[in-house]
């Protein structure tokens, strides 16, 4: 939230520089304009040509500057030098101003950047057209280098920017303090929600229990169907709330990253045991495979168990009755430092084009039957990311059932070793 304030600082410096440059140009441009008019008034026609009658005192006054170099130039109607510096750059033909109007431009003279004020003068008897050889009005130019302007612009910038070194940090502190005070109640509410357990969903659980109790009574078929719908809806709502709480805990890095050494085989075996009854109720073969040695990882035991439970739950929900599900923990010979936790099923499968999207929240494959909420794999993805692991979704590899669709979800984690077991 404080990032915009930090971005405004360089923008403020850039705007201040442009404004300071414009302010610095103002008074010096007016001085150049006055000098141009002074010189223009000293031009007189003499014997059909322009002549500059500039007193020495005036000439010395024009060039009297302790900081900048000052230049001037007067060109006659034929382009001849009437007075001043011969090597001053000329304006473009289309940029020559009307007589008596002073205009400004930036240019370069002798390797120095200069600011030029220039105008034209029409003199009686010297105007273009009256003299067959005349082609243009008398041109008057006065220029100076930019040292004084730069010094003034820098002084303005310093006067504006330096206080910002105090004001901006103070503003950030005040904004942070105000936001912290304002958001404190929301953070407290968020912590309370994340601390809720599925057992605490008493209104939904009570509604389901009441509906199931009413179903055991002698009621009409219409009432029975309504009660069954209430029981099913309350179960789905309770599961959705449970998954939302799990997703919130997975996204809470401060809570989720309380890590410890975990024996992954023991955790996986226990999680599979919790889902045996649900698999048997659908006539499924829920199996478990593990290596003959313990495998440890560094992680949050609650989050990893939640991740595996969501994978098994998804497999049961989207595998037809009589299907097969296998949970395995294993390593590969060429990479024993990475442990793979896999859940493989003979279910409906996930098309390759959908595999990147199924980990998004609330995303469900179109036309896919099932009562899922679209949060299971999103929770898995968050927990895998929290543990610095990798998530892969592939086709199943059951050799005895190659024609069946199915999915293999693989979670890869970094293995840790007890000191005595390091290879």
URNORBEL-V884055 format. One record per residue. RES is the residue in one letter. SS is DSSP state (helix for helix, strand for strand, loop for the rest). Layout:
BEGIN
RES_SS / RES_SS
END
This chain:
BEGIN
X_loop / X_loop / X_helix / X_helix / X_helix / X_helix / X_helix / X_helix / X_helix / X_helix / X_helix / X_helix / X_helix / X_helix / X_helix / X_helix / X_helix / X_helix / X_helix / X_helix / X_helix / X_helix / X_helix / X_helix / X_helix / X_helix / X_helix / X_helix / X_helix / X_helix / X_helix / X_helix / X_helix / X_helix / X_helix / X_helix / X_helix / X_helix / X_helix / X_helix / X_helix / X_loop / X_strand / X_strand / X_strand / X_strand / X_loop / X_loop / X_strand / X_strand / X_strand / X_strand / X_loop / X_loop / X_loop / X_helix / X_helix / X_helix / X_helix / X_helix / X_helix / X_helix / X_helix / X_loop / X_loop / X_loop / X_loop / X_loop / X_loop / X_strand / X_strand / X_strand / X_strand / X_strand / X_strand / X_loop / X_loop / X_loop / X_loop / X_loop / X_strand / X_strand / X_strand / X_strand / X_loop / X_loop / X_loop / X_loop / X_loop / X_loop / X_loop / X_loop / X_helix / X_helix / X_helix / X_loop / X_loop / X_loop / X_strand / X_loop / X_loop / X_loop / X_strand / X_strand / X_strand / X_strand / X_strand / X_strand / X_strand / X_loop / X_loop / X_strand / X_strand / X_strand / X_strand / X_strand / X_strand / X_strand / X_strand / X_strand / X_strand / X_loop / X_loop / X_loop / X_loop / X_loop / X_loop / X_strand / X_loop / X_loop / X_strand / X_loop / X_loop / X_loop / X_loop / X_loop / X_loop / X_strand / X_strand / X_strand / X_strand / X_strand / X_strand / X_strand / X_strand / X_loop / X_helix / X_helix / X_helix / X_helix / X_helix / X_helix / X_helix / X_helix / X_helix / X_helix / X_helix / X_helix / X_helix / X_helix / X_helix / X_helix / X_helix / X_helix / X_helix / X_helix / X_helix / X_helix / X_helix / X_helix / X_helix / X_helix / X_helix / X_helix / X_helix / X_helix / X_helix / X_helix / X_helix / X_helix / X_helix / X_helix / X_helix / X_helix / X_helix / X_helix / X_helix / X_helix / X_helix / X_helix / X_helix / X_helix / X_helix / X_helix / X_loop / X_loop / X_loop / X_helix / X_helix / X_helix / X_loop / X_helix / X_helix / X_helix / X_helix / X_helix / X_helix / X_helix / X_helix / X_helix / X_helix / X_helix / X_helix / X_helix / X_helix / X_loop / X_loop / X_loop / X_loop / X_loop / X_helix / X_helix / X_helix / X_helix / X_helix / X_helix / X_helix / X_helix / X_helix / X_helix / X_helix / X_helix / X_helix / X_helix / X_helix / X_helix / X_helix / X_helix / X_helix / X_helix / X_helix / X_helix / X_helix / X_helix / X_helix / X_helix / X_helix / X_helix / X_helix / X_helix / X_helix / X_loop / X_helix / X_helix / X_helix / X_helix / X_loop / X_loop / X_loop / X_strand / X_strand / X_strand / X_strand / X_helix / X_helix / X_helix / X_helix / X_helix / X_helix / X_helix / X_helix / X_helix / X_helix / X_helix / X_loop / X_helix / X_helix / X_helix / X_helix / X_helix / X_helix / X_loop / X_loop / X_loop / X_strand / X_strand / X_strand / X_strand / X_strand / X_loop / X_loop / X_loop / X_loop / X_loop / X_loop / X_strand / X_strand / X_strand / X_strand / X_loop / X_helix / X_helix / X_helix / X_helix / X_helix / X_helix / X_helix / X_helix / X_helix / X_helix / X_helix / X_helix / X_helix / X_helix / X_helix / X_helix / X_helix / X_loop / X_loop / X_loop / X_loop / X_loop / X_loop / X_strand / X_strand / X_strand / X_strand / X_strand / X_strand / X_strand / X_strand / X_strand / X_loop / X_loop / X_strand / X_strand / X_strand / X_strand / X_strand / X_strand / X_strand / X_strand / X_strand / X_strand / X_strand / X_loop / X_loop / X_loop / X_loop / X_loop / X_loop / X_helix / X_helix / X_helix / X_loop / X_loop / X_loop / X_loop / X_loop / X_loop / X_loop / X_loop / X_loop / X_loop / X_loop / X_loop / X_loop / X_loop / X_loop / X_loop / X_loop / X_loop / X_loop / X_loop / X_loop / X_helix / X_helix / X_helix / X_helix / X_helix / X_helix / X_helix / X_helix / X_helix / X_helix / X_helix / X_loop / X_loop / X_loop / X_strand / X_strand / X_strand / X_strand / X_strand / X_loop / X_loop / X_loop / X_loop / X_helix / X_helix / X_helix / X_loop / X_loop / X_loop / X_loop / X_loop / X_strand / X_strand / X_strand / X_strand / X_strand / X_strand / X_strand / X_strand / X_strand / X_strand / X_loop / X_loop / X_helix / X_helix / X_helix / X_loop / X_loop
END
